[in-house]
């Protein structure tokens, strides 16, 4: 697994993830400090997610034309520049909301150019795809463990601006590592963009297990993933302060490490069925916050939820990367990533207004029920439940 190129790719992902893991906390705390509240947090998160989800289909096709490595390097450079500008805004005064939304939207568009190439790169730089995905997940989880807690502490000492500056450095370092990779993948796209999009759609819709998961994830995006950070940050910071929210997010990172380590060792014959069972644990995150439980209980819920999410993520990524032909992987990945994220901005933008009517705890209670029902739905689809692991 540890080829030279995988080592550089691993370093690139690890470095950038440390900065990126601070950003949800930085956005949440920065918007609260600037007086924009839960609605501002939701809008800021949605302004990143919406262009990312909306443009990712084109990102998959463009990646075929210009190769994954070039697209990922270009995206990292763009994000480094934008995060530097955002840092300047926070360091020089109180940023205007529209400025943050525009800059965040640019980083989301860059992410749409970056993300499709990840799935297509991993099978080309290592032969043990599941172990590689699990290793990356553990590395990302360690950064997610360190990043949020560090962000919560540093905001009180140096402010949100320096966190954005650190994120810019992370993206620059990631670009440098990717430039040093020796693997070269020739551009494959010759047909017009719409033809490539139709080909990717045919590959995507021909796999019932894939589009069924994405359909469930669309519902999750509006009712579960979207409201979780805007409303969770409001509840936790209101009860226990800003540093406590960083600790809660770090607890989620600790759970992700645990789930990734289990995914390194366990190779179920039916990976998506095993992942769906693990995803039941994710309901502990909205549940503990909706109950307005003690801080240690919320942290324990995030450990469980992080573990379930990490195990599912490895099973899903490995299934996609081993079940889909290499020549179609970038485009199919764009469809599955775009479909799974397109509804999250809706949930993020609606979180504040809906919570104003029913309360943050009430909305997260609904999120808990949806999380459990969604896992039941995953196991009820035969094509998901019976999908076998690719062993060769």
VEXVEX-584774 format. One record per residue (C-alpha): residue number from 0; x, y, z; residue in one letter. Coordinates in steps of 0.02 Angstrom, whole numbers, plus 50000, padded with zeros to 5 digits. Layout:
BEGIN
+--------+-------+-------+-------+------+
: vextor :     x :     y :     z : migu :
+--------+-------+-------+-------+------+
:    NUM :     X :     Y :     Z :    a :
...
+--------+-------+-------+-------+------+
***
This chain:
BEGIN
+--------+-------+-------+-------+------+
: vextor :     x :     y :     z : migu :
+--------+-------+-------+-------+------+
:      0 : 50000 : 50000 : 50000 :    x :
:      1 : 50138 : 50124 : 50047 :    x :
:      2 : 50200 : 50170 : 49875 :    x :
:      3 : 50290 : 50336 : 49855 :    x :
:      4 : 50140 : 50414 : 49771 :    x :
:      5 : 50020 : 50352 : 49904 :    x :
:      6 : 50135 : 50426 : 50037 :    x :
:      7 : 50130 : 50596 : 49952 :    x :
:      8 : 49943 : 50585 : 49927 :    x :
:      9 : 49924 : 50535 : 50110 :    x :
:     10 : 50029 : 50685 : 50163 :    x :
:     11 : 49929 : 50803 : 50053 :    x :
:     12 : 49764 : 50745 : 50124 :    x :
:     13 : 49827 : 50746 : 50304 :    x :
:     14 : 49902 : 50921 : 50297 :    x :
:     15 : 49751 : 51001 : 50215 :    x :
:     16 : 49630 : 50909 : 50331 :    x :
:     17 : 49706 : 50988 : 50486 :    x :
:     18 : 49661 : 51159 : 50421 :    x :
:     19 : 49495 : 51103 : 50347 :    x :
:     20 : 49441 : 51020 : 50509 :    x :
:     21 : 49452 : 51188 : 50595 :    x :
:     22 : 49338 : 51273 : 50471 :    x :
:     23 : 49165 : 51215 : 50531 :    x :
:     24 : 49210 : 51273 : 50705 :    x :
:     25 : 49288 : 51434 : 50639 :    x :
:     26 : 49134 : 51471 : 50533 :    x :
:     27 : 49014 : 51431 : 50675 :    x :
:     28 : 49107 : 51533 : 50805 :    x :
:     29 : 49151 : 51672 : 50683 :    x :
:     30 : 48970 : 51695 : 50629 :    x :
:     31 : 48910 : 51694 : 50809 :    x :
:     32 : 49040 : 51821 : 50862 :    x :
:     33 : 48997 : 51933 : 50714 :    x :
:     34 : 48816 : 51931 : 50769 :    x :
:     35 : 48744 : 51827 : 50626 :    x :
:     36 : 48684 : 51683 : 50736 :    x :
:     37 : 48626 : 51511 : 50681 :    x :
:     38 : 48554 : 51581 : 50519 :    x :
:     39 : 48723 : 51656 : 50474 :    x :
:     40 : 48809 : 51490 : 50512 :    x :
:     41 : 48686 : 51397 : 50402 :    x :
:     42 : 48704 : 51521 : 50259 :    x :
:     43 : 48894 : 51516 : 50268 :    x :
:     44 : 48897 : 51326 : 50265 :    x :
:     45 : 48768 : 51322 : 50125 :    x :
:     46 : 48868 : 51446 : 50022 :    x :
:     47 : 49010 : 51319 : 50020 :    x :
:     48 : 48903 : 51165 : 49991 :    x :
:     49 : 48788 : 51232 : 49856 :    x :
:     50 : 48920 : 51271 : 49722 :    x :
:     51 : 49014 : 51114 : 49771 :    x :
:     52 : 48862 : 51004 : 49743 :    x :
:     53 : 48801 : 51100 : 49592 :    x :
:     54 : 48965 : 51100 : 49496 :    x :
:     55 : 49036 : 50931 : 49542 :    x :
:     56 : 48959 : 50844 : 49391 :    x :
:     57 : 49058 : 50960 : 49277 :    x :
:     58 : 49208 : 50931 : 49389 :    x :
:     59 : 49204 : 50746 : 49349 :    x :
:     60 : 49202 : 50777 : 49162 :    x :
:     61 : 49337 : 50912 : 49171 :    x :
:     62 : 49444 : 50794 : 49275 :    x :
:     63 : 49437 : 50666 : 49134 :    x :
:     64 : 49497 : 50800 : 49013 :    x :
:     65 : 49637 : 50877 : 49117 :    x :
:     66 : 49681 : 50729 : 49233 :    x :
:     67 : 49644 : 50716 : 49421 :    x :
:     68 : 49815 : 50777 : 49477 :    x :
:     69 : 49808 : 50941 : 49381 :    x :
:     70 : 49632 : 50978 : 49440 :    x :
:     71 : 49674 : 50942 : 49622 :    x :
:     72 : 49829 : 51052 : 49618 :    x :
:     73 : 49734 : 51196 : 49537 :    x :
:     74 : 49593 : 51180 : 49664 :    x :
:     75 : 49716 : 51183 : 49810 :    x :
:     76 : 49800 : 51340 : 49743 :    x :
:     77 : 49633 : 51429 : 49722 :    x :
:     78 : 49579 : 51383 : 49898 :    x :
:     79 : 49744 : 51441 : 49972 :    x :
:     80 : 49721 : 51612 : 49893 :    x :
:     81 : 49538 : 51628 : 49945 :    x :
:     82 : 49570 : 51574 : 50124 :    x :
:     83 : 49709 : 51703 : 50135 :    x :
:     84 : 49587 : 51839 : 50081 :    x :
:     85 : 49459 : 51778 : 50209 :    x :
:     86 : 49591 : 51783 : 50344 :    x :
:     87 : 49629 : 51964 : 50300 :    x :
:     88 : 49445 : 52010 : 50316 :    x :
:     89 : 49432 : 51936 : 50490 :    x :
:     90 : 49599 : 52006 : 50546 :    x :
:     91 : 49560 : 52184 : 50490 :    x :
:     92 : 49385 : 52201 : 50562 :    x :
:     93 : 49208 : 52131 : 50562 :    x :
:     94 : 49176 : 52053 : 50391 :    x :
:     95 : 49015 : 52089 : 50298 :    x :
:     96 : 48907 : 51934 : 50277 :    x :
:     97 : 48904 : 51942 : 50087 :    x :
:     98 : 49094 : 51945 : 50080 :    x :
:     99 : 49107 : 51785 : 50179 :    x :
:    100 : 48971 : 51703 : 50075 :    x :
:    101 : 49056 : 51747 : 49909 :    x :
:    102 : 49228 : 51687 : 49964 :    x :
:    103 : 49157 : 51529 : 50039 :    x :
:    104 : 49064 : 51495 : 49878 :    x :
:    105 : 49227 : 51505 : 49780 :    x :
:    106 : 49307 : 51376 : 49894 :    x :
:    107 : 49154 : 51265 : 49867 :    x :
:    108 : 49174 : 51280 : 49679 :    x :
:    109 : 49358 : 51234 : 49695 :    x :
:    110 : 49309 : 51082 : 49799 :    x :
:    111 : 49195 : 51028 : 49656 :    x :
:    112 : 49347 : 51026 : 49542 :    x :
:    113 : 49453 : 50932 : 49670 :    x :
:    114 : 49339 : 50797 : 49741 :    x :
:    115 : 49300 : 50687 : 49587 :    x :
:    116 : 49485 : 50652 : 49561 :    x :
:    117 : 49510 : 50578 : 49735 :    x :
:    118 : 49412 : 50419 : 49700 :    x :
:    119 : 49498 : 50394 : 49533 :    x :
:    120 : 49672 : 50421 : 49606 :    x :
:    121 : 49671 : 50297 : 49749 :    x :
:    122 : 49653 : 50137 : 49646 :    x :
:    123 : 49797 : 50196 : 49534 :    x :
:    124 : 49924 : 50225 : 49673 :    x :
:    125 : 49893 : 50073 : 49784 :    x :
:    126 : 49834 : 49894 : 49764 :    x :
:    127 : 49744 : 49878 : 49933 :    x :
:    128 : 49599 : 49998 : 49906 :    x :
:    129 : 49502 : 49963 : 50066 :    x :
:    130 : 49656 : 49978 : 50176 :    x :
:    131 : 49706 : 50138 : 50087 :    x :
:    132 : 49533 : 50213 : 50114 :    x :
:    133 : 49535 : 50161 : 50296 :    x :
:    134 : 49709 : 50233 : 50321 :    x :
:    135 : 49656 : 50398 : 50245 :    x :
:    136 : 49499 : 50398 : 50352 :    x :
:    137 : 49601 : 50371 : 50511 :    x :
:    138 : 49722 : 50509 : 50462 :    x :
:    139 : 49579 : 50628 : 50424 :    x :
:    140 : 49498 : 50579 : 50589 :    x :
:    141 : 49656 : 50618 : 50687 :    x :
:    142 : 49658 : 50789 : 50607 :    x :
:    143 : 49473 : 50808 : 50644 :    x :
:    144 : 49510 : 50760 : 50824 :    x :
:    145 : 49648 : 50889 : 50842 :    x :
:    146 : 49575 : 51025 : 50731 :    x :
:    147 : 49407 : 51068 : 50812 :    x :
:    148 : 49473 : 51067 : 50990 :    x :
:    149 : 49622 : 51171 : 50937 :    x :
:    150 : 49507 : 51290 : 50843 :    x :
:    151 : 49394 : 51313 : 50993 :    x :
:    152 : 49543 : 51357 : 51102 :    x :
:    153 : 49632 : 51468 : 50976 :    x :
:    154 : 49480 : 51573 : 50934 :    x :
:    155 : 49487 : 51645 : 51109 :    x :
:    156 : 49673 : 51686 : 51093 :    x :
:    157 : 49710 : 51735 : 50914 :    x :
:    158 : 49540 : 51748 : 50829 :    x :
:    159 : 49456 : 51669 : 50679 :    x :
:    160 : 49569 : 51756 : 50553 :    x :
:    161 : 49722 : 51656 : 50601 :    x :
:    162 : 49625 : 51494 : 50579 :    x :
:    163 : 49587 : 51542 : 50400 :    x :
:    164 : 49771 : 51584 : 50376 :    x :
:    165 : 49818 : 51410 : 50439 :    x :
:    166 : 49695 : 51333 : 50317 :    x :
:    167 : 49777 : 51429 : 50174 :    x :
:    168 : 49947 : 51359 : 50223 :    x :
:    169 : 49872 : 51184 : 50226 :    x :
:    170 : 49804 : 51197 : 50050 :    x :
:    171 : 49971 : 51264 : 49986 :    x :
:    172 : 50064 : 51118 : 50065 :    x :
:    173 : 49939 : 50996 : 49992 :    x :
:    174 : 49968 : 51067 : 49818 :    x :
:    175 : 50156 : 51046 : 49839 :    x :
:    176 : 50138 : 50862 : 49886 :    x :
:    177 : 50025 : 50827 : 49739 :    x :
:    178 : 50148 : 50910 : 49621 :    x :
:    179 : 50284 : 50790 : 49681 :    x :
:    180 : 50182 : 50635 : 49637 :    x :
:    181 : 50255 : 50535 : 49492 :    x :
:    182 : 50094 : 50451 : 49437 :    x :
:    183 : 50033 : 50521 : 49273 :    x :
:    184 : 49861 : 50482 : 49205 :    x :
:    185 : 49828 : 50527 : 49026 :    x :
:    186 : 49675 : 50632 : 48986 :    x :
:    187 : 49534 : 50521 : 48924 :    x :
:    188 : 49395 : 50641 : 48876 :    x :
:    189 : 49378 : 50667 : 48690 :    x :
:    190 : 49189 : 50678 : 48670 :    x :
:    191 : 49089 : 50838 : 48707 :    x :
:    192 : 49049 : 50872 : 48889 :    x :
:    193 : 48864 : 50828 : 48875 :    x :
:    194 : 48907 : 50660 : 48798 :    x :
:    195 : 49023 : 50621 : 48943 :    x :
:    196 : 48891 : 50675 : 49067 :    x :
:    197 : 48763 : 50558 : 48986 :    x :
:    198 : 48887 : 50414 : 48990 :    x :
:    199 : 48920 : 50445 : 49174 :    x :
:    200 : 48734 : 50452 : 49209 :    x :
:    201 : 48706 : 50284 : 49122 :    x :
:    202 : 48842 : 50205 : 49229 :    x :
:    203 : 48768 : 50282 : 49387 :    x :
:    204 : 48585 : 50236 : 49358 :    x :
:    205 : 48629 : 50058 : 49306 :    x :
:    206 : 48682 : 50021 : 49486 :    x :
:    207 : 48528 : 50013 : 49597 :    x :
:    208 : 48632 : 49999 : 49755 :    x :
:    209 : 48715 : 50165 : 49714 :    x :
:    210 : 48566 : 50274 : 49670 :    x :
:    211 : 48465 : 50200 : 49813 :    x :
:    212 : 48596 : 50257 : 49939 :    x :
:    213 : 48604 : 50429 : 49859 :    x :
:    214 : 48414 : 50447 : 49867 :    x :
:    215 : 48419 : 50413 : 50054 :    x :
:    216 : 48565 : 50535 : 50071 :    x :
:    217 : 48462 : 50672 : 49988 :    x :
:    218 : 48335 : 50655 : 50130 :    x :
:    219 : 48476 : 50648 : 50257 :    x :
:    220 : 48549 : 50809 : 50187 :    x :
:    221 : 48392 : 50911 : 50221 :    x :
:    222 : 48341 : 50835 : 50387 :    x :
:    223 : 48501 : 50769 : 50467 :    x :
:    224 : 48669 : 50826 : 50397 :    x :
:    225 : 48612 : 51003 : 50356 :    x :
:    226 : 48544 : 51056 : 50526 :    x :
:    227 : 48675 : 50965 : 50631 :    x :
:    228 : 48814 : 51096 : 50637 :    x :
:    229 : 48711 : 51258 : 50636 :    x :
:    230 : 48591 : 51199 : 50772 :    x :
:    231 : 48716 : 51091 : 50866 :    x :
:    232 : 48839 : 51236 : 50881 :    x :
:    233 : 48699 : 51349 : 50944 :    x :
:    234 : 48642 : 51226 : 51078 :    x :
:    235 : 48815 : 51175 : 51139 :    x :
:    236 : 48890 : 51349 : 51143 :    x :
:    237 : 48734 : 51416 : 51228 :    x :
:    238 : 48745 : 51285 : 51366 :    x :
:    239 : 48931 : 51259 : 51388 :    x :
:    240 : 49027 : 51394 : 51292 :    x :
:    241 : 49134 : 51402 : 51134 :    x :
:    242 : 49275 : 51289 : 51194 :    x :
:    243 : 49149 : 51153 : 51233 :    x :
:    244 : 49090 : 51147 : 51053 :    x :
:    245 : 49269 : 51118 : 50998 :    x :
:    246 : 49280 : 50973 : 51120 :    x :
:    247 : 49119 : 50898 : 51053 :    x :
:    248 : 49184 : 50905 : 50875 :    x :
:    249 : 49348 : 50828 : 50932 :    x :
:    250 : 49251 : 50687 : 51013 :    x :
:    251 : 49174 : 50654 : 50843 :    x :
:    252 : 49350 : 50647 : 50772 :    x :
:    253 : 49400 : 50520 : 50904 :    x :
:    254 : 49253 : 50412 : 50854 :    x :
:    255 : 49304 : 50426 : 50672 :    x :
:    256 : 49478 : 50360 : 50717 :    x :
:    257 : 49397 : 50212 : 50803 :    x :
:    258 : 49285 : 50174 : 50655 :    x :
:    259 : 49429 : 50190 : 50532 :    x :
:    260 : 49538 : 50071 : 50632 :    x :
:    261 : 49398 : 49943 : 50635 :    x :
:    262 : 49378 : 49963 : 50446 :    x :
:    263 : 49563 : 49926 : 50423 :    x :
:    264 : 49543 : 49755 : 50503 :    x :
:    265 : 49365 : 49703 : 50463 :    x :
:    266 : 49327 : 49652 : 50284 :    x :
:    267 : 49142 : 49603 : 50281 :    x :
:    268 : 49078 : 49499 : 50137 :    x :
:    269 : 48936 : 49624 : 50115 :    x :
:    270 : 49016 : 49793 : 50149 :    x :
:    271 : 48865 : 49907 : 50126 :    x :
:    272 : 48757 : 49800 : 50239 :    x :
:    273 : 48890 : 49808 : 50374 :    x :
:    274 : 48909 : 49995 : 50347 :    x :
:    275 : 48721 : 50023 : 50362 :    x :
:    276 : 48719 : 49933 : 50529 :    x :
:    277 : 48862 : 50043 : 50590 :    x :
:    278 : 48769 : 50201 : 50533 :    x :
:    279 : 48636 : 50170 : 50667 :    x :
:    280 : 48766 : 50241 : 50788 :    x :
:    281 : 48763 : 50409 : 50698 :    x :
:    282 : 48592 : 50445 : 50772 :    x :
:    283 : 48678 : 50469 : 50941 :    x :
:    284 : 48743 : 50639 : 50884 :    x :
:    285 : 48577 : 50730 : 50855 :    x :
:    286 : 48495 : 50630 : 50996 :    x :
:    287 : 48612 : 50686 : 51135 :    x :
:    288 : 48604 : 50868 : 51080 :    x :
:    289 : 48415 : 50866 : 51063 :    x :
:    290 : 48404 : 50804 : 51243 :    x :
:    291 : 48517 : 50947 : 51298 :    x :
:    292 : 48618 : 50817 : 51393 :    x :
:    293 : 48773 : 50843 : 51498 :    x :
:    294 : 48929 : 50886 : 51401 :    x :
:    295 : 49010 : 50716 : 51428 :    x :
:    296 : 48853 : 50629 : 51364 :    x :
:    297 : 48854 : 50735 : 51205 :    x :
:    298 : 49038 : 50697 : 51181 :    x :
:    299 : 49004 : 50510 : 51203 :    x :
:    300 : 48866 : 50522 : 51073 :    x :
:    301 : 48986 : 50604 : 50952 :    x :
:    302 : 49114 : 50466 : 50980 :    x :
:    303 : 48984 : 50335 : 50935 :    x :
:    304 : 48919 : 50435 : 50788 :    x :
:    305 : 49094 : 50467 : 50721 :    x :
:    306 : 49136 : 50282 : 50730 :    x :
:    307 : 48980 : 50232 : 50635 :    x :
:    308 : 49006 : 50366 : 50504 :    x :
:    309 : 49189 : 50319 : 50475 :    x :
:    310 : 49153 : 50135 : 50453 :    x :
:    311 : 49012 : 50171 : 50331 :    x :
:    312 : 49122 : 50294 : 50234 :    x :
:    313 : 49260 : 50165 : 50207 :    x :
:    314 : 49136 : 50030 : 50154 :    x :
:    315 : 49052 : 50151 : 50033 :    x :
:    316 : 49211 : 50224 : 49957 :    x :
:    317 : 49287 : 50052 : 49934 :    x :
:    318 : 49128 : 49985 : 49852 :    x :
:    319 : 49122 : 50130 : 49729 :    x :
:    320 : 49307 : 50120 : 49685 :    x :
:    321 : 49305 : 49931 : 49658 :    x :
:    322 : 49134 : 49907 : 49578 :    x :
:    323 : 49145 : 50045 : 49446 :    x :
:    324 : 49262 : 50031 : 49295 :    x :
:    325 : 49416 : 50143 : 49305 :    x :
:    326 : 49376 : 50237 : 49145 :    x :
:    327 : 49206 : 50292 : 49215 :    x :
:    328 : 49255 : 50316 : 49397 :    x :
:    329 : 49283 : 50504 : 49396 :    x :
:    330 : 49113 : 50540 : 49317 :    x :
:    331 : 49018 : 50413 : 49422 :    x :
:    332 : 49100 : 50482 : 49580 :    x :
:    333 : 49043 : 50655 : 49529 :    x :
:    334 : 48864 : 50594 : 49517 :    x :
:    335 : 48867 : 50504 : 49684 :    x :
:    336 : 48955 : 50646 : 49776 :    x :
:    337 : 48845 : 50779 : 49696 :    x :
:    338 : 48687 : 50682 : 49734 :    x :
:    339 : 48735 : 50650 : 49914 :    x :
:    340 : 48778 : 50833 : 49948 :    x :
:    341 : 48656 : 50932 : 49841 :    x :
:    342 : 48522 : 50939 : 49976 :    x :
:    343 : 48636 : 50983 : 50123 :    x :
:    344 : 48635 : 51171 : 50084 :    x :
:    345 : 48445 : 51166 : 50093 :    x :
:    346 : 48452 : 51092 : 50266 :    x :
:    347 : 48587 : 51215 : 50320 :    x :
:    348 : 48494 : 51367 : 50256 :    x :
:    349 : 48327 : 51312 : 50331 :    x :
:    350 : 48399 : 51259 : 50499 :    x :
:    351 : 48393 : 51432 : 50580 :    x :
:    352 : 48218 : 51484 : 50523 :    x :
:    353 : 48140 : 51314 : 50562 :    x :
:    354 : 48224 : 51311 : 50733 :    x :
:    355 : 48149 : 51482 : 50764 :    x :
:    356 : 47977 : 51402 : 50747 :    x :
:    357 : 48003 : 51234 : 50831 :    x :
:    358 : 48163 : 51255 : 50931 :    x :
:    359 : 48336 : 51185 : 50894 :    x :
:    360 : 48308 : 51035 : 51007 :    x :
:    361 : 48144 : 50994 : 50919 :    x :
:    362 : 48224 : 50997 : 50747 :    x :
:    363 : 48367 : 50885 : 50805 :    x :
:    364 : 48240 : 50763 : 50877 :    x :
:    365 : 48168 : 50744 : 50703 :    x :
:    366 : 48346 : 50720 : 50638 :    x :
:    367 : 48368 : 50574 : 50758 :    x :
:    368 : 48211 : 50487 : 50696 :    x :
:    369 : 48262 : 50514 : 50515 :    x :
:    370 : 48436 : 50442 : 50548 :    x :
:    371 : 48364 : 50281 : 50618 :    x :
:    372 : 48232 : 50264 : 50483 :    x :
:    373 : 48362 : 50294 : 50347 :    x :
:    374 : 48470 : 50151 : 50410 :    x :
:    375 : 48319 : 50036 : 50408 :    x :
:    376 : 48286 : 50089 : 50229 :    x :
:    377 : 48467 : 50051 : 50179 :    x :
:    378 : 48450 : 49873 : 50243 :    x :
:    379 : 48279 : 49852 : 50162 :    x :
:    380 : 48349 : 49873 : 49985 :    x :
:    381 : 48408 : 49701 : 49925 :    x :
:    382 : 48540 : 49772 : 49806 :    x :
:    383 : 48620 : 49867 : 49951 :    x :
:    384 : 48604 : 49727 : 50077 :    x :
:    385 : 48674 : 49593 : 49960 :    x :
:    386 : 48814 : 49688 : 49872 :    x :
:    387 : 48969 : 49578 : 49885 :    x :
:    388 : 49146 : 49634 : 49917 :    x :
:    389 : 49267 : 49632 : 49770 :    x :
:    390 : 49410 : 49521 : 49829 :    x :
:    391 : 49533 : 49534 : 49684 :    x :
+--------+-------+-------+-------+------+
***
